[in-house]
Amino acid sequence: MKKTKQLIDVFSDNTTGGGVAYKNKELKKSIIKQIEVSGDLTIADLNKDLAISTPKITSLVNELIEEGLLIDEGKIDSTGGRRANIYGLVSNAAYFIGVDVKRYAINIGLLDFKKHLVKTKQQIPYELQNNPESLNALITCIKEFVKELKLPKEKILSIGINLSGRVNTITGYSYSFFHFQEEPLSEIIEKALGIRTFIENDSRSMAFGEFCSGIVTNEKNVLFVNLDYGTGLGILIDGKVYYGKSGFSGEFGHIPLFNNEIICQCGKKGCLETEVSGVALIRLFKEKILNGSSSLAMKKGKKIDQIKLEDLVEAAQNEDMLVIELITEFSEKLGRALAVVINLLNPELIILGGTIAKTGDYLRLPTRSSLNKYSLSLVNSDTQFKLSKLGDNAGVLGGCLIARNKIFS
């Protein structure tokens, strides 16, 4: 219990004991961050990287070992002279939870102190609606996951929750879901769980997950396209998530690209999402079925009103021609929209993620072809175009990492 309390003290917002105590706590965070970025380090490495005196570094490192956050990994090899000790993070010192909320399911995972995803639960049944019952169901789901972990709650430093739509991660407000109380959503959930809670837009979180541990290698300017029931965009500029002035960047699905009379969920007409989204794909599929087309998605005894996006993805994976044709048309429109963004931002890499990206090359190839058709060749020639590597874990990992970064900062 003593080490747990010391752990909480290092990452708490409250500092007693005046300026020296606050400075020491910030220096400890700096040491942890440096080891996190560079890997295991010696006292001499930390002295050089952080410009802190050797006695001070030594004292703080010893305290972090006592607090259970660092471990002495032993001596390093040396070509001459006295061999130095090397220090690393303790994996089980603390944990972070990431919760990726989908339209009909929740994905949730646990990240250890060394950023290893040690446990996940995928596709937990859930229905996202903007009402108190749906919020309570979300909280219950997280509570059950925490209970299953059988960890001291104090060891879970924070939780990151991803929601679609307009989310201000700084203030903790969601303007698309669960906005029926004056108090910030992050605070409401935090009080219910008893664990520090942050909320984030799902596309930004997925982008961050891919950037840190997915398909991204050395690229610093990346676009992550989240193709699910809606259509979102996570933007990374110079290696950092781009939020925009009010924290609402990436509303890709609401570009007014089409001259149609279809009303978008945002209340306007002609948005990209009206023709390029999971909702649009389901609508077009139903129209085809009602007009006499056949599909593998309808051969499991399902009624047309029971069809979900996952059913269409599974049908495409099983070479269902109707769904593949619809995805080809979908991709042509997506490529046209992405051409606008590429001409503006000239990114190094575009990643296609989300549920629809599970259709693989049925989505990627026609989108790339359309992108080449509509964008400037000089602009897109150096842009890589890939599918998500992390899949369903992109949002889970992103949620964990954002929650971790919030605590560290």
C-alpha positions as CSV (number, residue, x, y, z in Angstrom):
1,M,0.0,0.0,0.0
2,K,2.9,2.3,0.7
3,K,4.2,2.0,-2.8
4,T,0.8,2.5,-4.3
5,K,0.4,5.8,-2.3
6,Q,3.8,6.9,-3.5
7,L,2.8,6.1,-7.1
8,I,-0.3,8.2,-6.7
9,D,1.7,11.1,-5.3
10,V,4.0,11.2,-8.3
11,F,1.1,11.6,-10.7
12,S,-1.4,13.5,-8.6
13,D,-2.3,17.1,-9.3
14,N,-1.9,18.0,-5.7
15,T,1.5,18.7,-4.2
16,T,2.2,19.5,-0.6
17,G,5.5,20.6,0.8
18,G,6.1,23.7,-1.3
19,G,8.2,24.4,-4.4
20,V,10.9,21.8,-3.8
21,A,8.3,19.0,-3.6
22,Y,6.7,20.2,-6.8
23,K,10.0,20.5,-8.6
24,N,11.1,17.0,-7.5
25,K,7.8,15.5,-8.8
26,E,8.2,17.2,-12.2
27,L,11.8,16.0,-12.4
28,K,10.7,12.4,-11.7
29,K,8.1,12.7,-14.5
30,S,10.9,13.9,-16.8
31,I,13.1,10.9,-15.9
32,I,10.2,8.6,-16.6
33,K,9.4,10.3,-19.9
34,Q,13.0,10.1,-21.0
35,I,13.3,6.4,-20.3
36,E,10.0,5.9,-22.0
37,V,11.2,7.6,-25.2
38,S,14.8,6.4,-25.2
39,G,14.6,3.0,-23.5
40,D,16.6,1.9,-20.5
41,L,19.2,4.5,-19.5
42,T,22.1,5.0,-17.1
43,I,22.6,7.9,-14.7
44,A,25.1,9.4,-17.1
45,D,22.5,9.2,-20.0
46,L,19.9,10.9,-17.9
47,N,22.4,13.5,-16.7
48,K,23.2,14.3,-20.4
49,D,19.6,14.3,-21.7
50,L,18.0,16.2,-18.9
51,A,20.9,18.5,-17.8
52,I,20.4,17.6,-14.1
53,S,23.3,17.1,-11.8
54,T,24.5,13.5,-11.2
55,P,23.8,13.6,-7.4
56,K,20.3,14.9,-8.0
57,I,19.5,12.3,-10.7
58,T,20.9,9.5,-8.5
59,S,18.7,10.6,-5.6
60,L,15.6,10.8,-7.7
61,V,16.2,7.5,-9.4
62,N,16.6,5.8,-6.0
63,E,13.3,7.4,-4.9
64,L,11.6,6.1,-8.1
65,I,13.0,2.6,-7.4
66,E,11.6,2.8,-3.9
67,E,8.3,3.9,-5.2
68,G,8.2,0.9,-7.6
69,L,8.3,2.9,-10.8
70,L,11.9,2.1,-11.9
71,I,14.0,-1.0,-11.7
72,D,17.8,-1.5,-11.7
73,E,18.4,-3.7,-14.7
74,G,22.0,-4.4,-13.7
75,K,25.4,-3.4,-15.3
76,I,25.8,-2.6,-19.0
77,D,28.6,-3.9,-21.1
78,S,31.6,-1.5,-21.2
79,T,34.7,-1.4,-23.4
80,G,36.7,0.0,-20.5
81,G,36.3,1.6,-17.1
82,R,33.7,1.0,-14.4
83,R,30.4,-0.5,-15.7
84,A,27.4,1.6,-15.1
85,N,24.0,0.5,-13.9
86,I,21.0,0.8,-16.3
87,Y,17.5,1.6,-15.3
88,G,14.1,0.9,-16.8
89,L,10.4,1.2,-16.2
90,V,8.6,-1.5,-14.1
91,S,5.8,-3.0,-16.3
92,N,3.3,-3.7,-13.5
93,A,3.9,-0.4,-11.7
94,A,0.7,1.2,-13.1
95,Y,-1.9,0.6,-15.7
96,F,-4.2,2.6,-18.1
97,I,-7.5,1.6,-19.7
98,G,-8.7,2.5,-23.2
99,V,-12.4,2.2,-24.2
100,D,-13.4,2.4,-27.8
101,V,-17.1,3.0,-28.1
102,K,-18.7,1.8,-31.4
103,R,-22.3,2.0,-32.6
104,Y,-23.1,-1.5,-31.5
105,A,-20.1,-2.7,-29.4
106,I,-17.4,-1.7,-27.1
107,N,-13.7,-2.6,-27.4
108,I,-11.7,-2.2,-24.2
109,G,-8.1,-2.8,-23.2
110,L,-5.5,-2.6,-20.5
111,L,-2.0,-1.0,-21.0
112,D,0.9,-1.5,-18.6
113,F,3.5,1.0,-17.6
114,K,5.8,0.0,-20.4
115,K,3.1,0.5,-23.0
116,H,2.3,-3.2,-23.6
117,L,-1.4,-4.0,-24.3
118,V,-1.7,-6.8,-21.8
119,K,-5.5,-7.5,-22.0
120,T,-8.3,-6.7,-24.4
121,K,-12.0,-7.5,-24.7
122,Q,-13.5,-7.0,-28.2
123,Q,-17.0,-6.6,-29.5
124,I,-18.8,-6.4,-26.1
125,P,-22.5,-6.0,-27.0
126,Y,-23.6,-2.4,-26.5
127,E,-25.9,0.2,-28.3
128,L,-24.7,3.8,-28.4
129,Q,-27.6,6.2,-28.0
130,N,-27.7,9.7,-26.6
131,N,-29.6,8.9,-23.4
132,P,-28.8,8.2,-19.7
133,E,-29.5,4.4,-20.1
134,S,-26.7,4.1,-22.7
135,L,-24.3,6.1,-20.6
136,N,-25.1,3.9,-17.5
137,A,-24.5,0.8,-19.7
138,L,-21.1,2.2,-20.7
139,I,-20.1,2.8,-17.1
140,T,-21.3,-0.6,-16.1
141,C,-19.2,-2.2,-18.9
142,I,-16.1,-0.4,-17.7
143,K,-16.7,-1.4,-14.1
144,E,-17.1,-5.0,-15.0
145,F,-13.8,-4.9,-16.9
146,V,-12.0,-3.3,-14.0
147,K,-13.5,-5.9,-11.6
148,E,-12.2,-8.8,-13.9
149,L,-8.7,-7.4,-13.8
150,K,-8.4,-8.1,-10.0
151,L,-5.9,-5.2,-9.7
152,P,-5.8,-2.6,-6.9
153,K,-7.9,0.2,-8.4
154,E,-5.1,2.7,-7.3
155,K,-2.8,1.1,-9.9
156,I,-5.1,2.1,-12.7
157,L,-4.0,5.7,-13.2
158,S,-6.5,6.8,-15.9
159,I,-9.0,5.8,-18.5
160,G,-9.4,7.1,-22.0
161,I,-12.8,6.8,-23.6
162,N,-13.3,7.3,-27.4
163,L,-16.6,8.7,-28.7
164,S,-17.6,9.6,-32.3
165,G,-18.6,13.1,-33.1
166,R,-17.6,16.4,-31.6
167,V,-15.5,15.9,-28.5
168,N,-13.4,18.6,-26.6
169,T,-10.8,16.5,-24.8
170,I,-9.5,19.6,-22.9
171,T,-12.8,20.5,-21.3
172,G,-14.1,17.0,-21.2
173,Y,-17.4,17.8,-23.0
174,S,-19.0,15.7,-25.7
175,Y,-21.4,17.6,-28.0
176,S,-22.7,14.5,-29.9
177,F,-23.4,12.0,-27.1
178,F,-24.3,12.2,-23.4
179,H,-24.5,16.0,-23.4
180,F,-27.7,16.2,-21.3
181,Q,-26.0,17.5,-18.1
182,E,-24.1,20.7,-17.5
183,E,-21.1,18.9,-15.9
184,P,-18.4,17.7,-18.3
185,L,-18.9,14.1,-19.4
186,S,-15.4,13.2,-18.3
187,E,-16.1,14.3,-14.7
188,I,-19.5,12.5,-14.6
189,I,-17.8,9.2,-15.6
190,E,-14.8,9.8,-13.4
191,K,-17.1,10.2,-10.3
192,A,-18.9,7.0,-11.2
193,L,-15.7,5.0,-11.7
194,G,-13.4,6.5,-9.1
195,I,-10.6,6.6,-11.7
196,R,-9.2,9.7,-13.6
197,T,-11.1,9.8,-16.9
198,F,-10.5,11.6,-20.2
199,I,-12.6,11.5,-23.4
200,E,-11.4,11.8,-27.0
201,N,-12.8,11.7,-30.5
202,D,-12.6,8.2,-31.8
203,S,-10.9,9.0,-35.1
204,R,-8.2,11.1,-33.4
205,S,-7.6,8.3,-30.9
206,M,-7.3,5.6,-33.6
207,A,-4.9,7.8,-35.5
208,F,-2.7,8.2,-32.4
209,G,-2.8,4.5,-31.8
210,E,-1.6,3.8,-35.3
211,F,1.0,6.5,-35.1
212,C,2.5,5.1,-31.9
213,S,2.3,1.4,-32.5
214,G,0.8,0.6,-35.9
215,I,1.6,1.0,-39.5
216,V,3.4,4.3,-39.1
217,T,7.2,4.2,-39.2
218,N,9.0,7.5,-39.6
219,E,6.1,9.5,-41.1
220,K,5.2,12.7,-39.2
221,N,2.4,14.0,-41.3
222,V,-0.4,11.4,-41.4
223,L,-4.1,11.2,-42.1
224,F,-6.2,8.4,-40.5
225,V,-9.6,7.9,-42.2
226,N,-12.0,6.2,-39.9
227,L,-14.7,4.4,-42.0
228,D,-17.4,3.1,-39.7
229,Y,-21.1,4.0,-39.4
230,G,-19.8,7.6,-39.8
231,T,-16.7,8.9,-41.5
232,G,-14.0,10.7,-39.4
233,L,-10.5,11.9,-39.9
234,G,-7.6,11.9,-37.5
235,I,-4.8,14.3,-38.4
236,L,-1.2,14.1,-37.3
237,I,1.0,17.1,-38.1
238,D,4.7,17.0,-37.3
239,G,4.1,14.0,-35.1
240,K,1.3,15.6,-33.0
241,V,-2.4,15.2,-33.1
242,Y,-4.0,18.2,-34.6
243,Y,-7.1,19.5,-32.8
244,G,-7.9,22.8,-34.3
245,K,-8.9,26.0,-32.5
246,S,-11.9,24.5,-30.6
247,G,-10.8,20.9,-30.6
248,F,-13.1,19.7,-33.4
249,S,-10.7,19.0,-36.2
250,G,-11.3,16.1,-38.5
251,E,-15.0,16.5,-39.3
252,F,-14.3,14.9,-42.7
253,G,-17.7,13.3,-43.0
254,H,-19.4,16.7,-43.0
255,I,-17.7,18.2,-46.1
256,P,-20.6,19.3,-48.3
257,L,-19.5,17.4,-51.3
258,F,-22.7,16.2,-52.9
259,N,-25.7,17.9,-54.4
260,N,-28.3,15.5,-53.0
261,E,-31.4,15.8,-50.8
262,I,-30.2,13.3,-48.2
263,I,-30.3,14.7,-44.7
264,C,-27.1,13.9,-42.8
265,Q,-27.1,13.1,-39.0
266,C,-25.8,16.7,-38.5
267,G,-29.0,18.0,-40.0
268,K,-27.5,19.4,-43.2
269,K,-27.8,18.0,-46.8
270,G,-25.1,16.8,-49.1
271,C,-22.4,15.9,-46.6
272,L,-19.8,13.3,-47.5
273,E,-21.4,10.9,-44.9
274,T,-24.7,10.8,-46.8
275,E,-22.9,8.7,-49.5
276,V,-19.6,7.6,-47.9
277,S,-20.3,6.0,-44.5
278,G,-21.5,2.8,-43.0
279,V,-25.0,4.2,-42.7
280,A,-25.0,5.1,-46.5
281,L,-23.6,1.7,-47.4
282,I,-26.4,0.0,-45.5
283,R,-29.0,2.3,-47.1
284,L,-27.8,1.5,-50.6
285,F,-27.6,-2.2,-49.8
286,K,-31.3,-2.2,-48.6
287,E,-32.4,-0.4,-51.8
288,K,-30.7,-3.0,-53.9
289,I,-32.2,-5.9,-52.0
290,L,-35.7,-4.4,-52.2
291,N,-35.2,-4.0,-56.0
292,G,-34.5,-7.8,-56.3
293,S,-30.8,-8.2,-55.8
294,S,-29.4,-11.1,-53.7
295,S,-26.6,-11.2,-51.2
296,L,-24.9,-13.6,-48.8
297,A,-25.7,-11.1,-46.1
298,M,-29.4,-12.1,-46.3
299,K,-28.8,-15.9,-46.2
300,K,-28.5,-16.2,-42.4
301,G,-32.2,-15.8,-41.7
302,K,-31.8,-12.1,-41.1
303,K,-34.5,-9.6,-42.0
304,I,-33.5,-6.6,-44.0
305,D,-34.0,-4.2,-41.0
306,Q,-31.6,-6.4,-38.9
307,I,-28.6,-5.8,-41.3
308,K,-25.6,-4.2,-39.7
309,L,-22.3,-2.9,-41.2
310,E,-20.5,-6.0,-39.9
311,D,-22.8,-8.2,-42.0
312,L,-21.8,-6.4,-45.2
313,V,-18.1,-6.5,-44.3
314,E,-18.4,-10.3,-43.8
315,A,-20.2,-10.7,-47.1
316,A,-17.5,-8.8,-48.9
317,Q,-14.8,-10.9,-47.3
318,N,-16.7,-13.9,-48.7
319,E,-16.7,-12.4,-52.2
320,D,-20.3,-11.3,-52.3
321,M,-20.6,-9.4,-55.6
322,L,-23.4,-7.0,-54.6
323,V,-21.5,-5.7,-51.6
324,I,-18.2,-5.6,-53.5
325,E,-19.9,-3.5,-56.2
326,L,-21.3,-1.1,-53.6
327,I,-17.9,-0.8,-51.9
328,T,-16.3,0.0,-55.3
329,E,-18.8,2.9,-55.8
330,F,-18.3,3.9,-52.2
331,S,-14.5,4.0,-52.8
332,E,-14.7,6.1,-55.9
333,K,-16.5,8.8,-53.9
334,L,-14.1,8.4,-51.0
335,G,-11.1,8.9,-53.3
336,R,-12.6,12.1,-54.7
337,A,-13.1,13.5,-51.1
338,L,-9.6,12.5,-50.1
339,A,-8.2,14.2,-53.1
340,V,-9.4,17.5,-51.7
341,V,-7.6,16.8,-48.4
342,I,-4.4,15.6,-50.1
343,N,-4.3,18.7,-52.3
344,L,-4.5,20.8,-49.2
345,L,-2.2,19.0,-46.8
346,N,0.1,16.9,-48.9
347,P,0.6,14.2,-46.2
348,E,3.2,11.5,-46.2
349,L,0.8,8.7,-45.4
350,I,-3.0,8.0,-45.5
351,I,-4.3,5.1,-43.4
352,L,-7.7,3.6,-44.0
353,G,-9.2,2.2,-40.8
354,G,-12.5,1.4,-39.1
355,T,-14.9,-1.4,-39.8
356,I,-15.2,-0.9,-43.6
357,A,-11.4,-1.1,-43.9
358,K,-11.7,-4.8,-43.0
359,T,-12.8,-5.3,-46.6
360,G,-9.1,-4.8,-47.5
361,D,-8.2,-4.3,-51.1
362,Y,-11.9,-4.2,-52.1
363,L,-11.7,-0.7,-50.5
364,R,-8.1,0.2,-50.9
365,L,-7.5,-0.4,-54.6
366,P,-10.5,1.5,-56.0
367,T,-9.9,4.3,-53.5
368,R,-6.3,4.7,-54.6
369,S,-7.4,4.7,-58.3
370,S,-10.0,7.4,-57.6
371,L,-7.5,9.4,-55.6
372,N,-5.0,9.4,-58.5
373,K,-7.8,10.5,-60.8
374,Y,-8.9,13.5,-58.8
375,S,-5.7,14.8,-57.0
376,L,-2.7,16.5,-58.4
377,S,-0.1,13.9,-59.4
378,L,2.8,16.1,-58.1
379,V,1.1,16.2,-54.7
380,N,0.0,12.6,-54.3
381,S,3.0,10.9,-55.9
382,D,4.9,10.7,-52.6
383,T,1.8,9.9,-50.4
384,Q,1.8,6.3,-49.2
385,F,-1.6,4.7,-48.9
386,K,-2.1,1.8,-46.5
387,L,-4.7,-0.1,-44.5
388,S,-4.7,0.0,-40.7
389,K,-2.4,-2.5,-39.0
390,L,-4.0,-2.5,-35.6
391,G,-7.6,-2.9,-36.7
392,D,-10.0,-3.0,-33.7
393,N,-7.0,-2.4,-31.4
394,A,-6.2,1.0,-32.9
395,G,-8.8,2.8,-30.8
396,V,-8.2,0.8,-27.7
397,L,-4.5,1.4,-27.8
398,G,-5.0,5.1,-28.7
399,G,-7.4,5.5,-25.8
400,C,-4.8,4.0,-23.4
401,L,-1.9,6.1,-24.7
402,I,-3.9,9.3,-24.6
403,A,-5.0,8.6,-21.0
404,R,-1.3,7.8,-20.2
405,N,0.0,11.0,-21.8
406,K,-2.6,13.1,-20.0
407,I,-1.4,11.8,-16.7
408,F,2.2,12.4,-17.6
409,S,1.6,15.9,-18.7
